[in-house]
Each structure stands twice: as structure tokens, then as C-alpha cells.
Amino acid sequence: MSVSFGIYLGSSSCCIAVNKDGKFEVVANASGDRVTPAVVAYHEMEVVTGLAAKQGMIRHAANTIQNVLRSASCSEDEGTCQSNVSCCPKWENNQVCYTVQRGEKTATVTAEEVLTHIFTLLEGIAMNQTSESELPLVISVPAWTSEAAVEVIRKAAKKASFNLMSTISQPVAAVLAYGLVNDNKKNLQVVVLHCGGTTIVGSVVEIAGGLVSVKESITSSSVAGDSLTDLLVHHFAKEFYSKYKGDPLESKRSKRKLYNAAENCKHVLSTMGTAQVYVESLWEGVDFSTTLSRARFEGIVSSALSSFLQTVREAVQRCGLTVDKIQKVILTGGSAKIPKLQQLVSDAFPHADFLCSILPDEVLAAGASTEAALLLGQPSHVPLASTTVPALATSIYCLVAGSESNECVFSRGTPTHARQSLSLALPCPAPSPCSIIVYEEETLTQTPAENAVLAQVDVTTFLESSKFVKMDFHLKSDGSLHVTLQEPKAKVNQSFIIEADRS
């Protein structure tokens, strides 16, 4: 049984999926959660990773590192420290570092070391899913991740004993998870909206002949999942002040407590109609308890949710597309579980299929595991020296004159060295003469232009007892198209070659 793994590593969280014999499953951590916080805390005698590190931020904020991937993708000039982050990054020799206090000693740790701890935690989860010592892995990374950060990720994964085969971007992982690359006959325009904790990424992906092309990807950090949490924090703080005349935002400790409660409330309201919020000793020994309905929550965050769509609208516009040209929409990221946001996206793309059978915060890990299974099934995997792939500029079709048989052979964007087989119904009664026409056009047509016809084969001689004819097409790497026409009853087997220049 072949076993491979896919990991999504984001700025605020990570997720791991296992693929066994072509079927993926997102794996839970020791706490039973299938999404793990990408947080690492350094204590005097140990390093704590994941949920335990996040829960301990109230007491150990100065030694707790979060958003490490975001920092690793920024240059020193771009680097900023969020207001809710106490352990801020610094740059030494073009490398992201953090200063932490371990007992009485001050230590400096690199982004690579922090990521290694995260991957080590995930490696422990992976080891429980297989008896093999080797862990084949593909990592899905955010679209904004820099090449330098990807290299840091590769090193960290290898240090954690993973056999890293490849890294792929968010939009590619999303379409792989839903198996959208399996149809060679159709061109698909897909919108992928990632709603993470620190960023919103809107992408447009074109799928043609099994080739996935990210046409546009726009990232915004002005509004994201953390922005929704901040809105809830201020709402609860205002409610607390009206009851007890105290401001819990004056204290960093109280603010962190309220932030954790607001974040939990946000997740609960993604699936439930109401959420109970309770914070023990929030301010000067006073406990805070309240209930929030989903309708009230949606009212608080409605303007922010509308802003989530700006990146994807801009991406569609930059590609020269209109909303009605988008055929599929995929949501990823934890904030994408909010029902109101799903409704807004569905309304924005009314003609598209809204894909939501996989939980949004698990989609990217599932897609990465699918890619890992594909790579593991190959005899060998050698990284490409170039990402440029020769492909068709125009779709190729095949029709039987005088009948309704008219099908796409290869869609625009199909990479060279592809194969396709068609079974075409022959007309009855048959016209005379009758021919099969191979042509190239932007769209399907019954009357291709004369200069669009690549080949025309007369089939009049074997129409009397024939109902179907089989056509095999082989698009070679040099651009030539090799065609074989077969009709068993008439014992016909013809082959011809359409050269790349049609000469």
C-alpha cells in the first residue's frame, strides 16, 4: 500500500493529510484537532509547539513565536510586527531571527529552527499513519511565499525527516483536492479565495488539458481572519465596560484572554447558531460571561466580510474575464467556514459551481497529498529546470460532416506529448460524400473556416455497415499530431500525421 503525505503550512496554522491508495484523509493531532496552530514557544528546558504553545501565550508571550512564515517571506524593509505579537522578528545576515529568553540565558533562533519544530510535530502525526520509515511529502504554501522562504521550508522539512518531493502553491493545491485536472476536453476558469488569519488571497486558475496555470493571484493583509477576531474583541470589551465600567484592553494579559475567547467564539459560530463566551478573571478578578448569536456576529463583521471579496474581484478583472466566465469557485482557509462569507461569494459568482464538500481549512493539505500520491506513482521524480511547458495555443476538435458528432480532442493549453481517444458516431443514412474533419478553433463549430481545417478524411467507402469509428490522437513534443482511424467491421486502419506547421 502506497502512503504519501501532504502538508499545508500557513502563517497562523498548518494541517497534514495522508493519501493511501489514491484516497486522502486529513489527520488529527494529539488534541483531536485536524488543524494545528503554527506557534512555537521556547521555555527554559523545553520547546512547546502547536496548541499548547498558543494556549500558553498569556503567560509566555515574549518567548512565543507566531506568523513565522510571513516573516520569512518579507525583507527587512518590509518586515512589520503585529500589535498582538510580543516576540518580533529581526534580520541578521539576510536571515530572519528571534530573540527568546530561556531561563537566565538569552538565545537567538532562526526561522528555519522554528519551522523545524513545527514539522517535527507534524512528523510525529505522520509516523502514526504508516509503518514505513520514509515519509514522502508535498507541501502547499501560500501564494505570497517568497523563494527564500520556500528554501527555508525545504530545509526544515528535511531536518524533520520528511522526504520532500515538491512544493505547490495554494491555488494549485485547491484544484487538485477537487480533482479538476482530470478532464482533458474542457477549459475551466476557477476562482480560489483563501481566507487565512493574516492574509486574503484571491486567485484565478485556468485548467486546460491537464495543465494548471495560475493566471493571477492578489494578496491583501489589510483585512483577514484576525481582523474579524479584533472586531469581536472590541465588541466584548465594550459590553464588559458597560456592565463593570472597566476596560480589559488596558492590560496585555486581559486583552490576550479576550482575544482567545473571541477567536473560539468565531470558530463556534461557523457551525453553531449561538456561542457561549466565558473568561475567568478578565479584569481585576471580575469574570466575563455573555452569549453571541450568529446573526449578531454577522452584523458585527459584515463590512469586513465584504472586503474579503476585493482581491478575487480584482484578480478576475486583471485576467480580462467577467463573472459569468468563472465556472468553479473554491474557498480555503479557516475564515472561509463562515456561512455569511460563503453566501457572499456564492452571490458574487452566481453562474459558477460552488465547491464546498471538503472543509475549507483542510482543502490545501488534501490537495498536497493528492500531488504527493501522483509523484509517488511515477518511476522517478526529477524537478524541472524550467517551469515553461510547450502547450497548444488553440483547441483542436474533430467532427463527422453531416452528423452531430463534434467533440473536443485537446483544449487550449494542453501540454505537448498528450494522448486522447474518441469514439465518433457515423451518420445514418449517410451523405455522399462523407468525411471526418480535424480542425482548430477557439470554440466548437459545425462549419470550421477553411484555414482552420488541419485534416479531412473521406469515410464514404465504409459507411454502409459502420456505426462508429475510433480515433486515436497523439500530440507529440515537437507539436505534430499523429492520428489513427480505426473501423473494425470494415477492417479499416488508417494513420496520418499533421505536422506542427501543417505543411
C-alpha positions in Angstrom: 0.0 0.0 0.0 1.5 3.3 -1.1 1.3 6.1 1.6 2.2 9.7 1.0 1.6 13.0 2.9 0.5 16.5 2.1 1.0 19.5 4.4 -0.4 22.9 4.2 1.8 25.4 6.0 0.3 28.9 6.5 1.2 31.9 8.6 -1.0 31.0 11.5 -1.8 27.3 11.1 -0.8 24.1 9.5 -2.6 20.8 8.5 -1.5 17.4 7.4 -3.3 14.8 5.2 -2.4 11.2 4.4 -3.1 9.7 1.0 -3.4 5.9 0.9 -4.1 4.2 -2.4 -5.5 7.3 -4.0 -7.7 8.4 -1.1 -6.8 11.2 1.2 -7.7 11.8 4.8 -6.9 14.8 7.0 -5.2 13.5 10.2 -5.9 14.9 13.7 -3.2 15.9 16.1 -2.9 14.6 19.7 -5.6 17.1 20.8 -8.1 15.7 18.3 -7.9 18.8 16.1 -7.2 18.5 12.4 -5.7 22.0 12.1 -2.7 22.8 14.3 -1.6 26.4 15.2 1.8 27.2 13.7 3.1 28.6 17.0 6.3 27.7 18.8 7.1 28.6 22.5 10.6 28.5 24.0 10.7 27.7 27.7 13.8 27.2 29.9 14.0 23.4 29.5 11.7 22.6 26.5 10.2 23.8 23.3 6.4 23.6 23.0 4.7 23.6 19.6 1.1 23.9 18.4 -2.0 24.3 20.5 -0.1 24.1 23.8 2.2 26.9 22.7 -0.8 29.1 21.7 -2.7 28.4 24.9 0.4 29.4 26.9 0.8 32.8 25.2 -1.0 34.6 28.1 2.0 33.7 30.3 4.8 33.4 27.8 4.0 35.9 25.1 7.6 37.3 24.9 9.0 33.8 24.1 6.2 32.6 21.8 6.8 32.9 18.0 3.9 33.1 15.6 3.5 34.1 11.9 7.0 32.8 11.2 6.3 32.0 7.5 5.0 35.5 6.9 8.2 37.0 8.5 10.4 34.6 6.5 8.8 35.8 3.2 9.5 39.5 4.0 12.6 41.5 3.6 14.0 43.6 6.4 12.4 46.7 4.8 9.0 45.0 4.6 9.1 43.4 8.0 6.5 44.6 10.4 5.4 43.3 13.8 1.7 43.0 14.5 0.2 44.7 17.6 -0.8 41.4 19.2 2.7 39.8 18.7 5.2 40.2 21.5 8.2 38.2 20.0 9.1 40.2 16.9 11.4 39.1 14.2 14.8 40.8 13.3 17.1 40.3 10.4 20.7 39.2 10.7 22.8 38.4 7.6 19.5 38.4 5.5 18.1 35.8 7.8 15.0 36.1 10.0 15.8 35.6 13.7 14.0 35.8 17.0 15.4 36.6 20.5 13.9 34.5 23.3 14.7 34.2 27.0 15.4 30.6 28.1 15.7 30.8 31.9 18.5 33.3 32.6 20.0 32.9 29.1 19.1 34.9 26.0 19.0 32.8 22.9 18.7 33.6 19.2 16.7 31.2 17.0 16.3 31.3 13.2 13.1 30.9 11.2 14.4 27.6 10.0 14.7 26.3 13.5 11.2 27.4 14.4 9.8 25.8 11.2 11.7 22.6 12.0 9.9 22.3 15.4 6.5 22.7 13.5 7.5 20.0 11.0 8.7 17.7 13.8 5.3 17.9 15.4 3.7 17.0 12.1 6.2 14.2 11.6 5.0 12.6 14.8 1.5 12.7 13.5 2.6 11.2 10.1 4.5 8.3 11.8 1.3 7.1 13.3 -0.2 6.6 9.8 2.5 4.3 8.3 4.9 1.6 9.2 7.4 2.8 6.6 10.4 4.8 7.7 10.3 7.1 4.7 7.7 9.9 4.6 7.0 11.1 1.0 5.7 14.7 1.3 4.4 17.6 -0.8 4.0 21.0 0.9 1.4 23.5 -0.1 2.5 27.1 0.6 0.7 30.4 0.4 0.8 32.2 -3.0 2.7 35.1 -1.4 5.6 32.9 -0.1 9.0 34.0 -1.4 11.6 31.8 -3.0 13.9 32.4 0.0 11.1 31.2 2.4 10.4 28.1 0.3 14.1 27.2 0.6 13.9 27.6 4.4 10.8 25.4 4.4 12.6 22.7 2.4 15.5 22.6 4.8 13.2 22.5 7.8 11.1 19.6 6.4 14.2 17.6 5.6 15.6 18.2 9.1 12.3 16.8 10.5 12.9 13.5 8.5 10.4 14.1 5.7 11.2 13.1 2.1 10.2 16.4 0.4 9.3 15.8 -3.2 7.8 19.1 -4.2 6.2 22.4 -3.0 3.0 23.7 -4.7 1.0 26.9 -4.2 -2.4 27.4 -2.6 -4.5 27.7 -5.8 -2.9 24.6 -7.4 -3.5 22.5 -4.2 -7.1 23.6 -4.1 -7.9 22.4 -7.7 -6.0 19.2 -7.1 -8.1 18.4 -4.0 -11.3 18.6 -6.1 -9.9 16.6 -9.0 -10.5 19.3 -11.5 -7.4 18.5 -13.6 -8.7 15.1 -14.8 -10.7 16.3 -17.8 -8.6 16.9 -20.9 -11.6 18.1 -23.0 -12.7 21.2 -21.2 -11.1 24.5 -20.3 -12.0 25.6 -16.8 -11.7 29.1 -15.2 -11.6 28.6 -11.5 -11.6 31.2 -8.7 -9.8 30.3 -5.5 -10.3 32.5 -2.5 -8.1 31.9 0.5 -9.3 33.4 3.8 -6.4 33.0 6.3 -5.7 34.5 9.6 -3.3 37.2 8.4 -4.0 37.4 4.6 -6.7 37.2 2.0 -5.5 35.8 -1.4 -7.7 35.9 -4.5 -6.5 33.7 -7.4 -7.7 32.8 -10.9 -6.7 29.4 -12.2 -7.0 28.1 -15.7 -7.1 24.4 -16.3 -6.6 23.2 -19.8 -5.7 19.7 -20.9 -4.5 18.7 -17.5 -2.2 21.8 -17.3 -2.9 24.1 -14.3 -2.0 27.8 -14.8 -2.3 30.4 -12.1 -3.3 33.4 -14.2 -3.4 35.9 -11.4 -3.0 36.0 -7.6 -3.6 39.0 -5.4 -2.8 39.2 -1.7 -4.2 41.6 0.9 -3.2 41.8 4.5 -5.4 44.9 5.3 -8.3 42.7 6.3 -8.2 38.9 7.2 -9.4 36.4 9.7 -7.6 38.2 12.6 -9.5 41.4 11.7 -12.8 39.6 12.4 -11.4 38.5 15.8 -10.3 42.1 16.6 -13.9 43.3 15.9 -15.2 40.7 18.3 -12.6 41.7 20.9 -13.7 45.3 20.8 -17.4 44.3 20.9 -16.9 42.2 24.0 -14.7 44.9 25.6 -17.4 47.5 25.0 -20.0 45.1 26.6 -17.7 44.4 29.6 -17.2 48.2 30.1 -21.0 48.9 30.0 -21.5 46.2 32.7 -18.5 46.8 35.0 -17.0 50.2 34.0 -13.6 48.6 33.4 -11.5 48.4 30.2 -10.0 44.9 29.7 -7.9 46.3 26.7 -5.7 48.3 29.1 -3.9 45.1 30.1 -2.0 42.9 27.6 -2.9 39.9 29.7 -6.6 40.7 29.7 -6.5 41.6 26.1 -4.9 38.2 25.2 -7.6 36.4 27.3 -10.4 38.2 25.5 -8.7 37.6 22.1 -8.6 33.8 22.7 -12.2 33.8 23.8 -13.2 35.9 20.7 -11.3 33.5 18.4 -13.0 30.5 19.9 -16.4 32.2 19.6 -15.7 32.9 15.9 -15.0 29.2 15.2 -18.1 28.0 17.1 -20.4 30.4 15.2 -19.1 28.9 11.9 -21.1 25.8 12.7 -23.5 26.7 15.5 -26.3 29.3 15.8 -25.1 30.7 19.2 -21.8 30.7 21.2 -21.3 31.0 24.9 -18.3 33.2 25.9 -16.7 32.9 29.3 -13.4 34.5 30.5 -12.3 33.8 34.1 -10.9 36.9 35.9 -10.8 39.1 32.9 -10.2 42.4 34.7 -9.4 42.9 38.4 -10.8 39.5 39.3 -14.1 40.0 37.5 -15.3 37.2 35.3 -16.9 37.9 32.0 -19.8 35.8 30.5 -22.0 36.5 27.5 -23.8 34.8 24.7 -23.5 35.8 21.0 -25.8 34.7 18.2 -24.6 34.1 14.6 -26.9 36.9 13.4 -25.3 39.4 15.7 -21.9 38.2 14.8 -22.6 38.6 11.1 -23.8 42.2 11.8 -20.5 43.0 13.6 -18.3 41.7 10.8 -20.5 42.3 7.7 -18.4 45.2 6.3 -15.1 43.3 6.8 -16.5 40.2 5.1 -17.5 42.3 2.1 -13.9 43.4 1.8 -12.7 39.8 1.6 -14.0 39.7 -2.0 -12.0 42.7 -3.2 -8.9 40.6 -4.1 -10.7 38.0 -6.1 -12.8 40.6 -8.0 -9.6 42.4 -8.9 -7.9 39.1 -10.0 -10.8 38.3 -12.3 -10.7 41.8 -13.8 -6.9 41.7 -14.4 -7.3 38.4 -16.3 -9.8 40.1 -18.7 -12.6 37.9 -17.5 -16.1 38.5 -16.4 -18.0 36.9 -13.6 -20.1 34.8 -15.9 -16.9 33.2 -17.4 -16.0 31.7 -14.0 -17.1 28.0 -13.8 -15.9 26.9 -10.4 -15.3 28.6 -7.1 -13.2 27.1 -4.2 -12.9 28.6 -0.7 -9.9 27.7 1.5 -8.7 28.8 4.9 -10.3 28.8 8.4 -12.3 32.0 7.9 -13.9 30.6 4.8 -16.1 28.4 7.1 -18.2 31.4 8.0 -21.6 30.8 6.4 -22.2 34.5 5.7 -18.9 34.7 3.7 -19.8 31.6 1.7 -23.1 33.2 0.8 -21.4 36.5 -0.3 -19.0 34.5 -2.5 -21.8 32.4 -4.0 -23.8 35.6 -4.8 -20.8 37.2 -6.4 -20.3 34.3 -8.8 -23.9 33.1 -9.5 -23.1 31.1 -12.6 -20.2 29.1 -11.0 -20.3 25.8 -9.2 -19.5 26.4 -5.5 -17.3 23.6 -4.3 -17.5 23.0 -0.6 -17.6 19.2 0.1 -14.2 19.5 1.8 -13.8 21.7 4.9 -12.0 24.9 3.7 -9.2 24.7 6.3 -8.4 21.1 5.1 -8.6 21.6 1.3 -5.0 22.6 0.8 -3.5 19.7 2.8 -5.8 17.3 0.8 -4.6 18.8 -2.5 -0.9 18.5 -1.4 -1.4 14.8 -0.5 -3.0 14.2 -3.9 0.0 15.7 -5.6 2.3 13.5 -3.4 0.4 10.4 -4.5 0.8 11.4 -8.2 4.5 11.9 -7.8 5.0 8.7 -5.8 3.3 6.8 -8.6 5.9 8.0 -11.1 9.1 5.9 -11.8 11.2 8.8 -10.7 10.6 12.5 -9.9 13.1 14.9 -11.2 12.4 18.7 -10.5 12.0 20.6 -13.7 14.8 23.0 -14.6 12.2 25.3 -16.2 8.6 25.9 -15.5 7.9 26.7 -19.1 5.8 23.9 -20.7 5.0 23.9 -24.5 1.3 23.8 -25.0 -1.5 24.3 -27.6 -2.4 27.9 -28.4 -5.8 26.8 -29.9 -8.2 24.0 -29.1 -8.4 21.0 -31.5 -11.8 19.4 -32.5 -13.0 16.5 -34.6 -16.3 16.4 -36.4 -18.1 14.0 -38.7 -19.7 16.0 -41.5 -23.4 15.6 -41.7 -23.9 14.3 -38.1 -24.0 15.6 -34.6 -20.6 14.0 -33.8 -18.4 17.0 -32.9 -16.0 16.7 -30.0 -13.0 18.4 -28.4 -9.8 16.4 -28.8 -7.4 18.7 -26.9 -8.4 22.0 -25.3 -6.3 25.2 -25.5 -3.3 25.0 -23.1 -2.9 21.2 -23.3 0.8 20.4 -22.9 2.6 18.6 -25.7 3.0 14.9 -25.5 -0.6 14.2 -24.7 -2.9 11.3 -25.9 -6.7 11.2 -26.4 -9.1 8.6 -27.9 -12.6 9.3 -29.3 -15.4 7.1 -30.5 -17.4 9.0 -33.1 -20.9 8.1 -34.3 -21.3 7.9 -38.0 -24.5 9.4 -39.7 -27.4 7.1 -40.8 -28.4 7.5 -43.6 -25.0 8.5 -44.8 -24.5 11.6 -47.0 -22.3 11.2 -50.0 -19.5 12.2 -49.8 -18.9 11.9 -46.0 -15.8 12.9 -44.2 -14.2 13.3 -40.8 -12.7 16.8 -40.2 -9.9 17.6 -37.7 -9.8 21.4 -37.1 -8.6 24.0 -34.7 -10.8 26.8 -33.4 -11.4 28.8 -30.2 -14.9 27.2 -29.7 -16.8 24.2 -31.1 -18.4 24.9 -34.5 -20.2 22.8 -37.2 -18.7 24.9 -40.0 -14.9 25.5 -39.4 -13.2 28.0 -41.5 -11.1 26.6 -44.4 -7.8 27.8 -42.9 -8.7 26.1 -39.6 -9.0 22.6 -41.1 -6.0 20.5 -40.2 -7.1 17.3 -42.0 -10.1 15.9 -43.8 -10.6 12.1 -44.3 -13.1 10.6 -46.6 -15.1 7.8 -44.9 -17.8 7.2 -47.6 -16.4 3.8 -48.5 -17.1 2.1 -45.1 -20.4 3.7 -44.0 -22.9 1.1 -45.0 -22.5 -1.3 -42.1 -20.5 1.0 -39.8 -21.9 2.8 -36.8 -18.8 4.1 -35.0 -15.3 4.9 -35.9 -12.4 5.1 -33.3 -9.9 7.9 -33.5 -6.6 7.9 -31.5 -4.7 11.2 -31.2 -1.1 11.6 -30.0 0.2 15.1 -29.7 4.0 14.8 -29.8 6.5 17.0 -28.1 7.5 18.6 -31.4 4.0 19.8 -31.9 3.0 17.3 -34.6 -0.3 15.4 -34.2 -0.3 11.7 -35.0 -3.8 10.3 -35.8 -5.0 6.7 -36.2 -8.5 6.0 -37.6 -10.0 2.5 -37.0 -13.2 0.8 -38.1 -13.3 -2.9 -37.1 -16.2 -4.1 -39.3 -14.7 -2.6 -42.5 -11.2 -3.6 -41.3 -10.0 0.0 -41.8 -6.9 1.2 -40.1 -5.5 4.5 -41.4 -2.8 6.6 -39.9 -1.6 10.1 -40.8 0.5 12.9 -39.3 -0.4 16.6 -39.1 2.8 18.4 -38.8 3.3 21.4 -36.5 3.4 23.8 -39.4 0.5 22.0 -41.3 2.7 21.6 -44.3 
